[in-house]
Amino acid sequence: MKKSFIFILFSILLILSLIGCNKSPTQNQGQSQSQSQSKGQSSSQATNTPEQAVSDFLTAMQHQQYTGVSKYYAENLDNMANFRNQIETISPTIANKFFSKLAEFTYTIEHSSVDSKDPSKATVFVTINYYDVGQAFEKTLLEYIKDDISMTYDGKKDDDIIKKADETIVENINSSKQTTANHVPILLSLDDNKWKVNKLSENTELSNILSGNILETINTIISSN
């Protein structure tokens, strides 16, 4: 694979793995709500709580345990393991550093509320401390393009340019700054008598946080052009 496409692939894979696979979220949510209402479910009948579902989901993401999350998440996350494998084929070092940084977040559940008009819907508010890998991603992208051009003009071999790119990525990921997101709303729905976190395509702020702010960084870069 041509080295110039490393970050293009990186960003596209991340978007697809977190959002792209969740097709027709509104329709799916409506079906889930319809099923819940047809069964006469209410928050008092659920076998867990919204807070417990959020805690289970976030803990699984901390430990990068993507198998079985459908117990408390609207979908499965098997595609996340595939995403990591694809990054590892580019660079195992980058993959390890990147996913390690994504996992280094902490959270505190603030409070929750069940929709008074629709008891099959709930919102849990959370404070999350996480590393802003997005800024490192943007900085590395610019540095990589500059180094690629200058090293190419200097007659450097592709292997040397790729090695330099790997070193720059790892250095910037390591220097990522921790930031705090307060009062993050996490939407949930009752499904088969259990509270589950809605798809990340519906929880956009949470989705961006779990990506280390890369999704928002990509949107900023695109909108500024």
Solvent accessible surface area in square Angstrom, and as a share of the most:
residue,aa,sasa,rsa
1,M,163,0.73
2,K,124,0.53
3,K,19,0.08
4,S,49,0.31
5,F,102,0.42
6,I,11,0.06
7,F,12,0.05
8,I,90,0.46
9,L,42,0.21
10,F,12,0.05
11,S,16,0.10
12,I,87,0.44
13,L,21,0.10
14,L,1,0.00
15,I,61,0.31
16,L,95,0.47
17,S,7,0.05
18,L,5,0.02
19,I,58,0.30
20,G,32,0.31
21,C,68,0.41
22,N,12,0.06
23,K,155,0.66
24,S,60,0.39
25,P,38,0.24
26,T,110,0.64
27,Q,112,0.50
28,N,51,0.26
29,Q,46,0.20
30,G,34,0.33
31,Q,90,0.40
32,S,23,0.15
33,Q,25,0.11
34,S,66,0.43
35,Q,100,0.44
36,S,2,0.01
37,Q,104,0.46
38,S,92,0.60
39,K,123,0.52
40,G,49,0.48
41,Q,20,0.09
42,S,33,0.21
43,S,43,0.28
44,S,104,0.67
45,Q,98,0.44
46,A,18,0.14
47,T,96,0.56
48,N,27,0.14
49,T,69,0.40
50,P,12,0.08
51,E,61,0.27
52,Q,88,0.39
53,A,0,0.00
54,V,0,0.00
55,S,30,0.19
56,D,47,0.25
57,F,0,0.00
58,L,0,0.00
59,T,50,0.29
60,A,4,0.03
61,M,14,0.06
62,Q,44,0.20
63,H,116,0.52
64,Q,43,0.19
65,Q,110,0.49
66,Y,23,0.09
67,T,121,0.70
68,G,32,0.31
69,V,0,0.00
70,S,48,0.31
71,K,125,0.53
72,Y,35,0.13
73,Y,2,0.01
74,A,49,0.38
75,E,60,0.27
76,N,77,0.39
77,L,6,0.03
78,D,74,0.38
79,N,37,0.19
80,M,6,0.03
81,A,46,0.35
82,N,83,0.42
83,F,3,0.01
84,R,61,0.22
85,N,82,0.42
86,Q,78,0.34
87,I,2,0.01
88,E,58,0.26
89,T,116,0.67
90,I,47,0.24
91,S,6,0.04
92,P,83,0.52
93,T,71,0.41
94,I,4,0.02
95,A,0,0.00
96,N,72,0.37
97,K,77,0.32
98,F,1,0.00
99,F,1,0.01
100,S,56,0.36
101,K,28,0.12
102,L,23,0.12
103,A,24,0.18
104,E,82,0.37
105,F,9,0.04
106,T,75,0.44
107,Y,51,0.19
108,T,88,0.51
109,I,50,0.26
110,E,68,0.30
111,H,90,0.40
112,S,37,0.24
113,S,60,0.39
114,V,58,0.33
115,D,58,0.30
116,S,112,0.72
117,K,192,0.81
118,D,21,0.11
119,P,55,0.35
120,S,3,0.02
121,K,66,0.28
122,A,4,0.03
123,T,26,0.15
124,V,0,0.00
125,F,39,0.16
126,V,0,0.00
127,T,27,0.16
128,I,0,0.00
129,N,49,0.25
130,Y,23,0.09
131,Y,50,0.19
132,D,15,0.08
133,V,3,0.02
134,G,0,0.00
135,Q,115,0.51
136,A,8,0.06
137,F,13,0.05
138,E,65,0.29
139,K,108,0.46
140,T,2,0.01
141,L,41,0.20
142,L,115,0.57
143,E,49,0.22
144,Y,9,0.03
145,I,86,0.44
146,K,130,0.55
147,D,24,0.12
148,D,19,0.10
149,I,93,0.47
150,S,51,0.33
151,M,33,0.15
152,T,74,0.43
153,Y,182,0.69
154,D,106,0.55
155,G,62,0.60
156,K,104,0.44
157,K,152,0.64
158,D,86,0.45
159,D,110,0.57
160,D,65,0.33
161,I,3,0.02
162,I,60,0.30
163,K,129,0.55
164,K,81,0.34
165,A,2,0.01
166,D,33,0.17
167,E,90,0.40
168,T,12,0.07
169,I,9,0.04
170,V,23,0.13
171,E,119,0.54
172,N,7,0.03
173,I,8,0.04
174,N,80,0.41
175,S,64,0.41
176,S,13,0.08
177,K,149,0.63
178,Q,100,0.44
179,T,51,0.29
180,T,69,0.40
181,A,16,0.12
182,N,104,0.53
183,H,92,0.41
184,V,0,0.00
185,P,51,0.32
186,I,0,0.00
187,L,66,0.33
188,L,2,0.01
189,S,9,0.06
190,L,0,0.00
191,D,42,0.22
192,D,97,0.51
193,N,47,0.24
194,K,70,0.30
195,W,1,0.00
196,K,35,0.15
197,V,0,0.00
198,N,8,0.04
199,K,9,0.04
200,L,1,0.00
201,S,25,0.16
202,E,41,0.18
203,N,4,0.02
204,T,92,0.54
205,E,76,0.34
206,L,0,0.00
207,S,0,0.00
208,N,26,0.13
209,I,8,0.04
210,L,13,0.06
211,S,0,0.00
212,G,1,0.01
213,N,26,0.13
214,I,0,0.00
215,L,15,0.07
216,E,87,0.39
217,T,11,0.06
218,I,15,0.08
219,N,86,0.44
220,T,71,0.41
221,I,42,0.21
222,I,113,0.57
223,S,90,0.58
224,S,87,0.56
225,N,151,0.77
